């Protein structure tokens, strides 16, 4: 199973690397429209957003607009020593972020406002691949799965590109499913 997951990860990373910046931005804007039109997003007051890096769905415009709408935006940072994600409130995307762990933007020390997972209404999750059942293939660290186990009733929405929705994701007992998957042309409700 470990080898199969590794192969799926490598394949998806390779496909994602082939995307042009123009395509990433255009597709991310389509995804943003679908996400912001969803009832769960509209109802949410506090939203955990991942800060995108490399060729992930771009979240910068999403985070900025969510802040403009008066939503409380929470971003995760990776605590490698404790092998977990820590949650911090973000109030100003342009002013408060700097390059952190794995090259991902995270709040600077002076803007670290810790937030408990229980204070979030919605989690926007990254991933490399997803299937129609809501299974998620992450990057292999288990960080999101450990975070999500704190409250399995929270709404979990994955955002990805169309090609990242595949027939079957290799899963194990620790993998947490998504409730919904949004890509540039699809919205899948998962059970």
Secondary structure per residue as TSV (DSSP state, phi and psi in degrees):
chain	resnum	aa	ss	phi	psi
A	1	X	-	360.0	-39.9
A	2	X	H	-61.1	-42.1
A	3	X	H	-65.7	-39.9
A	4	X	H	-64.1	-40.9
A	5	X	H	-64.4	-42.0
A	6	X	H	-61.2	-42.6
A	7	X	H	-63.7	-43.7
A	8	X	H	-61.8	-42.5
A	9	X	H	-60.3	-48.3
A	10	X	H	-61.8	-41.6
A	11	X	H	-63.0	-45.2
A	12	X	H	-69.2	-38.9
A	13	X	H	-62.8	-39.6
A	14	X	H	-63.9	-44.4
A	15	X	H	-64.7	-40.9
A	16	X	H	-66.9	-34.9
A	17	X	H	-63.1	-24.1
A	18	X	T	-78.5	-11.4
A	19	X	S	-71.5	138.8
A	20	X	-	-80.8	158.0
A	21	X	H	-60.7	-36.3
A	22	X	H	-61.6	-45.2
A	23	X	H	-64.0	-43.1
A	24	X	H	-59.3	-45.3
A	25	X	H	-66.7	-44.6
A	26	X	H	-63.3	-47.3
A	27	X	H	-66.3	-39.1
A	28	X	H	-62.6	-37.0
A	29	X	H	-65.6	-37.8
A	30	X	H	-63.8	-44.1
A	31	X	H	-63.2	-43.4
A	32	X	H	-57.7	-45.2
A	33	X	H	-59.1	-45.3
A	34	X	H	-64.9	-43.6
A	35	X	H	-62.0	-49.3
A	36	X	H	-68.7	-21.8
A	37	X	H	-83.2	-12.6
A	38	X	S	-74.2	146.1
A	39	X	H	-62.1	-39.5
A	40	X	H	-63.4	-39.3
A	41	X	H	-68.6	-46.0
A	42	X	H	-59.6	-37.0
A	43	X	H	-78.6	-23.8
A	44	X	-	-70.8	136.7
A	45	X	S	-98.1	-36.8
A	46	X	E	-123.7	120.7
A	47	X	E	-124.2	129.6
A	48	X	E	-88.1	118.7
A	49	X	E	-113.7	136.5
A	50	X	-	-79.8	148.1
A	51	X	-	-91.9	115.6
A	52	X	-	-67.4	151.8
A	53	X	-	-147.1	161.4
A	54	X	T	52.1	-131.7
A	55	X	T	-100.4	33.8
A	56	X	S	-76.8	165.2
A	57	X	-	-54.6	129.4
A	58	X	-	-71.3	126.8
A	59	X	-	-109.3	-5.4
A	60	X	H	-54.8	-52.2
A	61	X	H	-64.4	-34.6
A	62	X	H	-64.5	-46.8
A	63	X	H	-62.8	-45.3
A	64	X	H	-63.3	-42.7
A	65	X	H	-69.1	-38.1
A	66	X	H	-60.0	-42.5
A	67	X	H	-62.6	-42.3
A	68	X	H	-62.0	-30.0
A	69	X	T	-81.0	-2.0
A	70	X	T	87.2	11.7
A	71	X	-	-76.8	149.7
A	72	X	E	-85.6	121.4
A	73	X	E	-104.1	129.6
A	74	X	E	-119.5	132.8
A	75	X	E	-120.9	143.3
A	76	X	E	-87.9	147.6
A	77	X	E	-125.5	150.6
A	78	X	E	-89.0	122.7
A	79	X	E	-101.6	97.1
A	80	X	T	-66.8	-38.7
A	81	X	T	-59.4	-42.8
A	82	X	T	-97.2	1.4
A	83	X	T	56.6	47.5
A	84	X	E	-151.2	167.8
A	85	X	E	-94.9	136.3
A	86	X	E	-107.2	145.9
A	87	X	E	-107.6	133.0
A	88	X	E	-132.5	141.7
A	89	X	E	-77.4	136.6
A	90	X	E	-114.7	129.2
A	91	X	S	-112.9	-22.7
A	92	X	-	-145.5	105.0
A	93	X	H	-58.6	-46.5
A	94	X	H	-71.4	-32.7
A	95	X	H	-91.7	-33.5
A	96	X	H	-95.6	-11.5
A	97	X	E	-99.5	149.5
A	98	X	E	-146.5	162.9
A	99	X	E	-67.1	133.1
A	100	X	-	-129.1	-143.5
A	101	X	G	-56.2	136.1
A	102	X	G	60.5	14.2
A	103	X	G	81.4	8.2
A	104	X	-	-86.0	138.7
A	105	X	E	-66.2	138.1
A	106	X	E	-147.9	159.8
A	107	X	E	-58.6	138.7
A	108	X	-	-64.0	160.0
A	109	X	G	-51.9	-42.4
A	110	X	G	-72.5	-8.3
A	111	X	G	-115.3	24.7
A	112	X	-	-87.2	105.9
A	113	X	-	-117.2	96.0
A	114	X	B	-62.5	144.9
A	115	X	-	-134.1	140.7
A	116	X	-	-80.8	144.4
A	117	X	G	-55.7	-34.1
A	118	X	G	-65.3	-14.3
A	119	X	G	-84.6	-3.9
A	120	X	-	-94.5	147.2
A	121	X	S	-101.9	-23.1
A	122	X	E	-152.1	139.8
A	123	X	E	-119.1	124.4
A	124	X	E	-96.4	114.0
A	125	X	E	-104.4	140.2
A	126	X	-	-87.2	174.5
A	127	X	-	172.8	168.3
A	128	X	S	-94.6	-33.5
A	129	X	E	-154.4	154.8
A	130	X	E	-142.4	156.5
A	131	X	-	-124.2	174.1
A	132	X	T	-62.5	-20.4
A	133	X	T	-83.8	-2.6
A	134	X	-	93.3	2.9
A	135	X	-	-67.4	144.0
A	136	X	E	-124.7	133.4
A	137	X	E	-103.3	112.0
A	138	X	-	-90.4	-160.9
A	139	X	-	-87.6	-6.4
A	140	X	S	109.2	-5.0
A	141	X	S	-88.3	-17.4
A	142	X	-	75.2	9.5
A	143	X	H	-62.1	-47.6
A	144	X	H	-68.6	-39.1
A	145	X	H	-60.9	-42.4
A	146	X	H	-65.6	-39.8
A	147	X	H	-62.7	-48.5
A	148	X	H	-67.4	-26.0
A	149	X	T	-66.5	-14.0
A	150	X	T	-64.5	-27.6
A	151	X	-	-159.9	99.1
A	152	X	T	-77.8	-1.8
A	153	X	T	-89.1	-11.9
A	154	X	S	-67.7	144.2
A	155	X	E	-71.0	128.6
A	156	X	E	-119.5	112.7
A	157	X	E	-115.9	124.6
A	158	X	E	-95.6	139.3
A	159	X	E	-118.0	133.6
A	160	X	-	-158.8	173.3
A	161	X	-	-87.4	156.2
A	162	X	G	-48.0	-46.7
A	163	X	G	-66.3	-13.5
A	164	X	G	-82.4	-7.2
A	165	X	B	-92.5	111.8
A	166	X	-	-117.5	174.0
A	167	X	S	-63.7	-45.7
A	168	X	-	-152.0	123.7
A	169	X	-	-89.9	135.7
A	170	X	-	-72.5	124.0
A	171	X	-	-126.4	162.4
A	172	X	-	-129.5	-177.4
A	173	X	T	-65.0	-19.4
A	174	X	T	-91.3	-9.8
A	175	X	-	-75.0	131.7
A	176	X	-	-98.8	132.0
A	177	X	-	-79.2	156.4
A	178	X	-	-90.0	152.3
A	179	X	S	-84.8	-30.7
A	180	X	E	-149.6	147.3
A	181	X	E	-126.2	128.3
A	182	X	E	-120.1	125.0
A	183	X	-	-121.5	-175.8
A	184	X	S	-65.6	-23.6
A	185	X	S	-126.6	1.0
A	186	X	-	-137.5	152.9
A	187	X	E	-133.2	116.5
A	188	X	E	-112.1	126.7
A	189	X	E	-90.9	128.6
A	190	X	-	-114.8	141.5
A	191	X	-	-127.0	360.0
